[in-house]
Every structure is written in C-alpha cells, then in structure tokens.
Amino acid sequence: MVLSGEKKAEDERREAGYYRAERYYGSFSRRIPLPSGVNFDKAKASFKNGVLTVELPKTEEARRMRRKIEVKSA
C-alpha cells in the first residue's frame, strides 16, 4: 500500500511598517507492506481532524485461522 499526499501551509502578517508572507509546500509518500489475508476490495480509508484511518478487513479464510493466546498473570 502506498500513502501519498501534499502538505501546504501559508502564513501572512501585516503589522505597522512591514508585511511578511511565508509559504511551505511539499509532497510525501510512504510505502507500507500489508499482511496476507487482507480483502483489498473492501478496504476503506478516511481522513478527519488530521488523522488518517485505514480499515483492512480480513478475508474469510484469514478469519477462520483464529489463534488463541493464553495470558498468564503474575
């Protein structure tokens, strides 16, 4: 899976005797390896309040391969 996007920021200040404007632009890209057993046709992604949420549902075959892990307390 490849996530890519562009980041933009602008800042302007007008005060007595001067004017300042700054602009920042840049693109980014991240490659994330995904495990087998993911149903890519039903994958979803959303971006809200600066948080990217990616939902990768398991295939039926992967769901059947559940494993129980025993948890021991001290």
C-alpha positions as CSV (number, residue, x, y, z in Angstrom):
1,M,0.0,0.0,0.0
2,V,1.3,3.5,-0.8
3,L,0.1,6.5,1.0
4,S,0.9,9.8,-0.7
5,G,-0.2,13.4,-0.2
6,E,0.8,17.0,-0.3
7,K,1.3,19.4,2.6
8,K,0.6,23.1,2.2
9,A,0.9,26.0,4.7
10,E,0.7,29.7,4.3
11,D,1.3,32.5,6.8
12,E,0.8,36.2,6.3
13,R,1.4,39.0,8.8
14,R,0.7,42.7,8.3
15,E,1.8,44.9,11.0
16,A,3.0,48.5,11.3
17,G,5.9,49.0,8.9
18,Y,6.2,45.5,7.4
19,Y,4.5,42.7,5.5
20,R,5.6,39.1,5.8
21,A,4.4,36.1,3.8
22,E,5.7,32.5,4.1
23,R,4.6,29.5,2.1
24,Y,5.5,25.9,2.6
25,Y,4.8,23.1,0.1
26,G,5.9,19.6,0.0
27,S,4.7,16.1,-1.1
28,F,5.2,12.9,0.8
29,S,4.9,9.2,0.1
30,R,5.0,6.2,2.4
31,R,5.1,2.5,1.3
32,I,3.5,0.2,3.9
33,P,3.7,-3.6,3.4
34,L,0.4,-5.3,4.2
35,P,0.0,-8.8,5.6
36,S,-1.6,-11.6,3.5
37,G,-5.2,-12.3,4.3
38,V,-6.5,-8.8,3.6
39,N,-9.6,-8.3,1.5
40,F,-8.4,-5.4,-0.6
41,D,-11.7,-4.9,-2.4
42,K,-13.3,-3.9,0.9
43,A,-10.5,-1.7,2.2
44,K,-11.5,1.8,3.3
45,A,-9.6,5.0,4.3
46,S,-10.8,8.2,5.8
47,F,-9.1,11.5,6.9
48,K,-10.7,13.5,9.7
49,N,-9.2,16.1,12.0
50,G,-5.7,15.3,10.9
51,V,-6.0,11.6,11.5
52,L,-5.8,9.0,8.7
53,T,-7.8,5.8,9.4
54,V,-7.3,2.8,7.2
55,E,-9.6,-0.2,7.6
56,L,-8.4,-3.5,6.1
57,P,-10.9,-6.3,6.6
58,K,-9.7,-9.9,6.7
59,T,-10.7,-12.4,4.1
60,E,-12.9,-15.3,5.2
61,E,-10.0,-17.7,5.1
62,A,-8.0,-15.5,7.4
63,R,-10.9,-15.2,9.8
64,R,-11.1,-19.0,10.1
65,M,-7.5,-19.2,11.1
66,R,-8.0,-17.6,14.6
67,R,-5.5,-18.3,17.2
68,K,-6.0,-18.2,21.0
69,I,-3.1,-16.9,23.1
70,E,-3.1,-17.8,26.7
71,V,-2.4,-14.8,29.0
72,K,-0.8,-15.7,32.4
73,S,-1.0,-13.3,35.3
74,A,1.8,-12.9,37.8
